[in-house]
Amino acid sequence: MNADNTCIVIFGASGDLTHRKLIPALYNLYKIGKLSENFSVLGVSRTELSDEEFQEKMRKALVKHEKASGEILDKFCTHLYYQAVNTSDAVDYSKLVPRLDELHDKYNSAGNTLYYLSTPPSLYGVIPECLAANGLTTEEFGWKRIIVEKPFGYDMKTAKELDIQIHNYFEEHQIYRIDHYLGKETVQNLLVLRFSNGLFEPLWNRNFIDYVEITGAESIGVEDRGGYYDGSGAMRDMFQNHLLQVLAMVAMEPPAIINANSMRDEVAKVLHCLHPLTSEDVKNNLVLGQYTKGNVNGETVNGYLEEKGVPADSNTETFIALRCEIDNWRWAGVPFYVRTGKRLPVRVTEVVIHFKTTPHPVFSQNAPDNKLIIRIQPDEGISMRFGLKKPGAGFEAKEVSMDFRYSDLSSNSSLLTAYERLLLDALKGDATLFARTDAVHACWQFVQPILDYKAQRGRVYEYESGTWGPKEADKLIAKHGKVWRKPSGLMKKKV
């Protein structure tokens, strides 16, 4: 099913996200025929631009990022328009009314409007209020939806305040909180892997799984985002949103039916079942780290405190490792080890399911661990590790693997990127892969003890760039007789 005839309004149209992700995603959806021919994009920001100037800027961005050319590029750009608006002034939003009426008439889009907030978080509550003040949120003529980028608040208090602000003008069914991790093919495939295979679902519980490991590693530093990142840290930037959402999809119960409400009900249930972090948990099961000067991929890089925009006395963490548990029947007693950090050896996001060893006293002595590795990025795929007899005399077991990579599929060219998938879902009104209010609140409630610890300038350990984090993170998992996996960048290589 293709999207309805729609006008897509992008606030923050002069920003980097619009150039690098949003316009390229819409272009690719148009190129493969997923968008209606009757669509329009209205870019909105403070900068004064004509329609033609905006079209030329987006054309250059598409040539640069997508190597776009030819008739399809020309046709796509004719659907792009622009309106300069002071996004903090409700009166100035009156300019949008005639522009949107004109575009809805021209493209027969019947008032259907998707608003995308590609703006600083400080405007997340302002823009809905200003739209409502000009009658642009009512669904009397066509549907109205709003996509909000992360962060959804800064802590539990601000998340609730933001929700109240937005809900004053939009109903929950109109609000799409985007997390691009949930748009990745392998994250979605977690559900199919688990629930459609009798090989895995009977084993997906505390009786057969020893522990679960979730890693979100980045080899880059904070780049030019030092000022922003220092107020965020790894906890808010990656852990509270991306990795907890991945954890929920690993651990959720099967939905009764495949629709947005049922799926999101199960995600919220898992997040509410996370064992609350006590002061002892924060002391014994949490490690925060900050990278120092080192070597990444053969290049000498600065430490965090030398990065542009970072205060010389910053205590902000660029690494977090946490041992947590889920208090429900399926997962009781199974530890989840979650870590994320910058300036680690490789860029990789993966989930590793570690199965319990065989109870046989002879065969279990030398048998390798059974693992299911679900690689989310960079090369999406799944690898199963198990033991087979080593050639020669005796019964010594050797680890072997069965690997699947999406790049091996002949239809790979039709796979949608995360932003393409999520934008298309929002245009269709499918909220399955978007965060719901109760799930967002559950995440903030779970991490609040960590935020309190950070606010008290809790201990942050140093680690050299190009390593797998502070040695204290290794001790965290080692004291329970386990060890972190150290993956390479590609599943094609032995990892």
Order of alpha helices (4+ residues) and beta strands (2+ residues): beta-alpha-beta-alpha-alpha-beta-alpha-beta-alpha-beta-alpha-beta-alpha-beta-alpha-alpha-alpha-alpha-beta-beta-beta-beta-beta-beta-beta-beta-beta-alpha-alpha-beta-alpha
